Amino acid sequence: MGSSEIPNTNRGYIYVILAAVLWGTAGSAAKFLFNSGMSPAQLVQLRTTIGSLVLALWIGSRHPTSLRVAPGDIWKIMLLGVSIALTQFTYYFAISKIQVAAAILLQYQAPVFVALFAVIFARERLTPVIAAAISGAMIGCYLLVGAYKLDILNMNREGIAGGLASALCFAWYSVSSSYAMRKYTPWAVVFFAFLGAAVIWNIFHPPFEAFSQPANVLEWWWVFFISIFGTVFAFWFYTSGINLIGPTRASITATLEPITAGLISYLFLHEALEPLQIGGALIVIAAVISLQVGRQAPARTD
């Protein structure tokens, strides 16, 4: 690894950590909106629509040429939007069928799928360090979300399938966005993904129906926070991180999100963390640190 690659690698991890923090914070904000009567489908419609509109204005005013898509890439760009739309739909579907903790645990199996995609399609070698980090992150997430209390074997099978589908779709976004960034900027990739997701959600959900749901300034504030910081910036940080450290390491590092959500719940919602949950958080952190300490070469898939 050349000396010029080390700062970029560090920056990649920082980007993904920031994405995880923003996602975790947005998750706590979403709880407030759900408790106020907003449905998950309405929130997804709002965040994808507002996020894509903001990105269109930003990129269109500063870098309009970056939005030009080669005809042969249109179907690939469409798949990015489908992957984002399906990730959110299957995750919320899982929540509707099984406990939230179980849905989170299933979604964070994504690093396993990313690693499989990288090995099968990109011929990337699965190093012992990465394999150990994936195992540590999975065990840590299991403890962190309190999954040891759940009767997983007797859960709703449709809910389990939805959670695993969410992990698979998120893994597909992680890998396909890495390939898309060979020709397009991270900003453009995020815009294309959320534009496609917004179109899908406004087709299968009454168009712009969710915009009548927020009842006051406070609810609108959290909607914009989730749409801008928890969507636009979070996915830009994550996608940029993928561009620097590769989808496998990025997806493992993103398992820090439940730690952020748990810390916020502890500080502001006074939800206690059990010793096993704290231990799980430490295991996830150790898994992410091991990627830095044990890195041998850039984890790019290109």
C-alpha positions as CSV (number, residue, x, y, z in Angstrom):
1,M,0.0,0.0,0.0
2,G,1.4,3.3,-1.0
3,S,1.6,6.2,1.5
4,S,-1.0,8.2,-0.5
5,E,-3.5,5.4,0.0
6,I,-3.4,5.4,3.8
7,P,-5.1,8.8,4.3
8,N,-7.8,7.9,1.8
9,T,-8.4,4.6,3.6
10,N,-8.7,6.4,6.9
11,R,-11.1,8.9,5.3
12,G,-13.2,6.0,4.0
13,Y,-13.7,4.6,7.5
14,I,-14.5,8.0,8.9
15,Y,-17.1,8.5,6.2
16,V,-18.8,5.2,6.9
17,I,-18.7,5.9,10.7
18,L,-20.4,9.3,10.1
19,A,-23.0,7.5,8.0
20,A,-23.7,5.0,10.8
21,V,-24.0,7.8,13.3
22,L,-26.5,9.7,11.1
23,W,-28.5,6.6,10.4
24,G,-28.7,5.7,14.1
25,T,-29.8,9.3,14.9
26,A,-32.3,9.3,12.2
27,G,-33.7,6.0,13.5
28,S,-34.4,7.5,16.8
29,A,-36.0,10.5,15.1
30,A,-38.2,8.1,13.1
31,K,-39.4,6.6,16.4
32,F,-40.7,10.0,17.4
33,L,-42.6,10.4,14.1
34,F,-44.0,6.9,14.2
35,N,-45.3,7.6,17.8
36,S,-46.9,10.8,16.3
37,G,-49.0,8.7,13.9
38,M,-46.8,8.7,10.8
39,S,-46.6,5.3,9.0
40,P,-43.2,3.8,7.9
41,A,-44.5,4.0,4.2
42,Q,-45.2,7.7,4.6
43,L,-41.8,8.4,6.1
44,V,-40.0,6.4,3.3
45,Q,-42.0,8.4,0.7
46,L,-41.0,11.6,2.3
47,R,-37.3,10.9,2.8
48,T,-36.8,9.5,-0.7
49,T,-38.8,12.3,-2.4
50,I,-37.4,15.2,-0.4
51,G,-33.9,13.7,-0.6
52,S,-33.9,13.3,-4.4
53,L,-35.3,16.8,-4.9
54,V,-32.6,18.4,-2.7
55,L,-29.9,16.4,-4.5
56,A,-31.4,17.4,-7.9
57,L,-31.2,21.1,-7.0
58,W,-27.7,20.8,-5.5
59,I,-26.1,18.8,-8.3
60,G,-28.0,20.5,-11.0
61,S,-26.8,23.9,-9.9
62,R,-23.2,23.0,-9.3
63,H,-22.3,19.9,-11.4
64,P,-25.0,19.3,-13.9
65,T,-22.7,17.4,-16.3
66,S,-22.3,14.7,-13.6
67,L,-26.0,13.7,-14.2
68,R,-25.4,12.6,-17.7
69,V,-25.9,8.9,-18.0
70,A,-24.7,6.7,-20.9
71,P,-27.6,4.9,-22.6
72,G,-26.1,1.5,-21.7
73,D,-26.0,2.4,-18.0
74,I,-29.6,3.4,-17.6
75,W,-30.8,-0.1,-16.5
76,K,-27.9,-0.3,-14.0
77,I,-28.9,3.1,-12.6
78,M,-32.5,1.9,-12.3
79,L,-31.3,-1.1,-10.3
80,L,-29.7,1.2,-7.8
81,G,-33.1,2.8,-7.2
82,V,-34.8,-0.5,-7.0
83,S,-32.3,-1.8,-4.4
84,I,-32.8,1.3,-2.2
85,A,-36.6,1.0,-2.5
86,L,-36.6,-2.7,-1.8
87,T,-34.2,-2.3,1.1
88,Q,-36.5,0.0,2.9
89,F,-39.7,-1.8,2.0
90,T,-38.5,-5.3,3.1
91,Y,-37.0,-3.8,6.3
92,Y,-40.3,-2.2,7.3
93,F,-42.2,-5.3,6.2
94,A,-40.0,-7.4,8.6
95,I,-40.7,-4.9,11.4
96,S,-44.5,-5.4,10.8
97,K,-44.1,-9.2,11.2
98,I,-41.4,-9.7,13.8
99,Q,-39.8,-7.8,16.7
100,V,-37.7,-4.7,15.7
101,A,-34.6,-6.2,17.3
102,A,-34.9,-9.2,15.1
103,A,-35.4,-7.1,12.0
104,I,-32.3,-5.1,12.8
105,L,-30.3,-8.2,13.4
106,L,-31.4,-9.7,10.1
107,Q,-30.7,-6.5,8.1
108,Y,-27.1,-6.4,9.5
109,Q,-26.4,-9.7,7.9
110,A,-25.6,-7.6,4.9
111,P,-21.8,-7.8,5.3
112,V,-22.1,-11.6,4.8
113,F,-23.8,-11.1,1.5
114,V,-21.4,-8.3,0.5
115,A,-18.5,-10.6,1.1
116,L,-20.1,-13.4,-0.9
117,F,-20.8,-11.0,-3.8
118,A,-17.2,-9.8,-3.7
119,V,-15.8,-13.3,-3.7
120,I,-18.1,-14.7,-6.4
121,F,-18.4,-11.7,-8.8
122,A,-15.3,-9.6,-8.1
123,R,-12.9,-12.5,-7.4
124,E,-11.9,-10.7,-4.2
125,R,-10.0,-12.8,-1.7
126,L,-11.7,-13.3,1.7
127,T,-8.8,-12.7,4.1
128,P,-8.8,-14.1,7.6
129,V,-9.0,-10.5,9.0
130,I,-12.2,-9.7,7.0
131,A,-13.7,-13.1,7.9
132,A,-13.0,-12.5,11.6
133,A,-14.4,-9.0,11.4
134,I,-17.6,-10.2,9.8
135,S,-18.0,-12.9,12.5
136,G,-17.3,-10.4,15.2
137,A,-19.7,-7.8,13.8
138,M,-22.5,-10.4,13.5
139,I,-22.0,-11.7,17.1
140,G,-21.8,-8.2,18.4
141,C,-25.0,-7.2,16.6
142,Y,-26.7,-10.3,18.0
143,L,-25.9,-9.3,21.6
144,L,-26.3,-5.5,21.0
145,V,-30.0,-5.7,19.8
146,G,-30.8,-8.2,22.6
147,A,-31.5,-11.0,20.1
148,Y,-30.6,-13.6,22.8
149,K,-34.1,-12.9,24.3
150,L,-35.9,-13.7,21.1
151,D,-37.4,-17.1,20.1
152,I,-36.0,-16.9,16.6
153,L,-36.9,-20.4,15.6
154,N,-40.6,-19.7,16.2
155,M,-40.8,-16.3,14.6
156,N,-43.0,-15.4,11.6
157,R,-41.3,-16.9,8.5
158,E,-42.4,-14.1,6.3
159,G,-40.8,-11.6,8.7
160,I,-37.6,-13.5,8.7
161,A,-37.6,-13.6,4.9
162,G,-38.2,-9.9,4.8
163,G,-35.3,-9.1,7.1
164,L,-32.9,-11.3,5.1
165,A,-34.2,-9.7,1.9
166,S,-33.5,-6.3,3.3
167,A,-29.9,-7.4,4.0
168,L,-29.6,-8.8,0.5
169,C,-30.9,-5.6,-1.1
170,F,-28.6,-3.4,1.0
171,A,-25.7,-5.6,0.1
172,W,-26.6,-5.3,-3.6
173,Y,-26.6,-1.5,-3.3
174,S,-23.2,-1.6,-1.6
175,V,-21.7,-3.7,-4.4
176,S,-23.5,-2.1,-7.4
177,S,-22.7,1.4,-6.2
178,S,-19.0,0.5,-6.1
179,Y,-19.2,-0.4,-9.8
180,A,-21.3,2.7,-10.6
181,M,-18.6,4.9,-9.1
182,R,-16.1,3.8,-11.8
183,K,-17.9,6.2,-14.1
184,Y,-20.0,8.5,-11.9
185,T,-19.4,10.6,-8.8
186,P,-20.7,9.5,-5.4
187,W,-23.1,12.4,-5.4
188,A,-24.5,11.3,-8.7
189,V,-24.8,7.6,-7.6
190,V,-26.7,8.6,-4.5
191,F,-29.0,10.9,-6.5
192,F,-29.8,8.2,-9.1
193,A,-30.5,5.7,-6.4
194,F,-32.9,7.9,-4.5
195,L,-34.6,9.3,-7.6
196,G,-35.4,5.8,-8.6
197,A,-36.6,4.9,-5.1
198,A,-38.7,8.1,-4.9
199,V,-40.4,7.2,-8.3
200,I,-41.1,3.7,-7.1
201,W,-42.6,4.8,-3.8
202,N,-44.8,7.5,-5.4
203,I,-46.1,4.8,-7.8
204,F,-46.9,2.1,-5.3
205,H,-48.0,4.6,-2.6
206,P,-50.5,7.5,-3.3
207,P,-48.3,10.2,-5.0
208,F,-47.1,12.8,-2.4
209,E,-49.8,11.6,0.0
210,A,-47.3,11.6,2.9
211,F,-46.7,15.4,2.6
212,S,-50.1,16.0,4.3
213,Q,-49.1,13.9,7.3
214,P,-46.7,16.1,9.4
215,A,-48.9,18.1,11.7
216,N,-46.6,20.8,13.1
217,V,-43.2,22.5,12.8
218,L,-41.5,19.9,15.1
219,E,-42.6,17.0,13.0
220,W,-41.5,18.8,9.8
221,W,-38.1,19.5,11.4
222,W,-37.6,15.8,12.0
223,V,-38.8,14.9,8.5
224,F,-36.2,17.3,7.0
225,F,-33.5,16.0,9.4
226,I,-34.1,12.4,8.3
227,S,-34.4,13.4,4.6
228,I,-31.3,15.6,4.5
229,F,-28.9,14.3,7.2
230,G,-30.3,10.7,7.6
231,T,-30.7,10.2,3.9
232,V,-28.7,12.5,1.6
233,F,-25.6,13.0,3.7
234,A,-25.7,9.6,5.3
235,F,-25.8,7.8,2.0
236,W,-23.2,10.1,0.5
237,F,-20.8,9.4,3.3
238,Y,-21.5,5.6,3.0
239,T,-21.2,5.6,-0.8
240,S,-18.0,7.7,-0.7
241,G,-16.7,5.3,2.0
242,I,-17.4,2.4,-0.4
243,N,-15.4,4.2,-3.1
244,L,-12.4,4.4,-0.7
245,I,-12.4,1.2,1.3
246,G,-14.7,-1.1,-0.7
247,P,-18.1,-2.5,0.0
248,T,-17.0,-5.3,2.3
249,R,-15.2,-3.2,4.8
250,A,-17.8,-0.4,4.5
251,S,-20.7,-2.8,5.3
252,I,-18.9,-4.2,8.3
253,T,-18.1,-0.7,9.6
254,A,-21.8,0.3,9.1
255,T,-22.8,-2.1,11.8
256,L,-21.8,0.7,14.2
257,E,-25.3,2.1,13.5
258,P,-27.1,0.1,16.2
259,I,-24.5,1.4,18.7
260,T,-25.5,5.0,17.9
261,A,-29.2,4.2,18.2
262,G,-28.6,2.4,21.5
263,L,-26.6,5.3,22.9
264,I,-29.2,7.8,21.9
265,S,-32.0,5.7,23.4
266,Y,-29.9,5.4,26.6
267,L,-29.2,9.2,26.9
268,F,-32.5,10.7,25.7
269,L,-35.1,7.9,26.0
270,H,-33.7,6.4,29.3
271,E,-33.6,2.9,27.8
272,A,-31.2,0.8,29.8
273,L,-28.5,-1.3,28.2
274,E,-27.9,-4.7,29.7
275,P,-24.3,-6.0,30.2
276,L,-24.6,-8.4,27.3
277,Q,-25.7,-5.5,25.0
278,I,-22.7,-3.4,26.1
279,G,-20.5,-6.4,25.5
280,G,-22.0,-6.7,22.0
281,A,-21.3,-3.0,21.3
282,L,-17.6,-3.5,22.3
283,I,-17.3,-6.6,20.0
284,V,-18.7,-4.6,17.0
285,I,-16.2,-1.8,17.8
286,A,-13.4,-4.3,18.1
287,A,-14.4,-5.8,14.7
288,V,-14.2,-2.4,13.0
289,I,-10.9,-1.6,14.6
290,S,-9.5,-4.9,13.5
291,L,-10.1,-3.9,9.9
292,Q,-7.8,-0.9,10.4
293,V,-5.1,-2.7,12.3
294,G,-5.1,-5.8,10.0
295,R,-5.4,-4.1,6.7
296,Q,-2.9,-5.3,4.1
297,A,-4.2,-3.7,0.9
298,P,-7.1,-1.6,-0.3
299,A,-10.4,-3.4,-0.2
300,R,-11.7,-2.0,-3.5
301,T,-13.5,-4.5,-5.7
302,D,-12.3,-2.9,-8.9
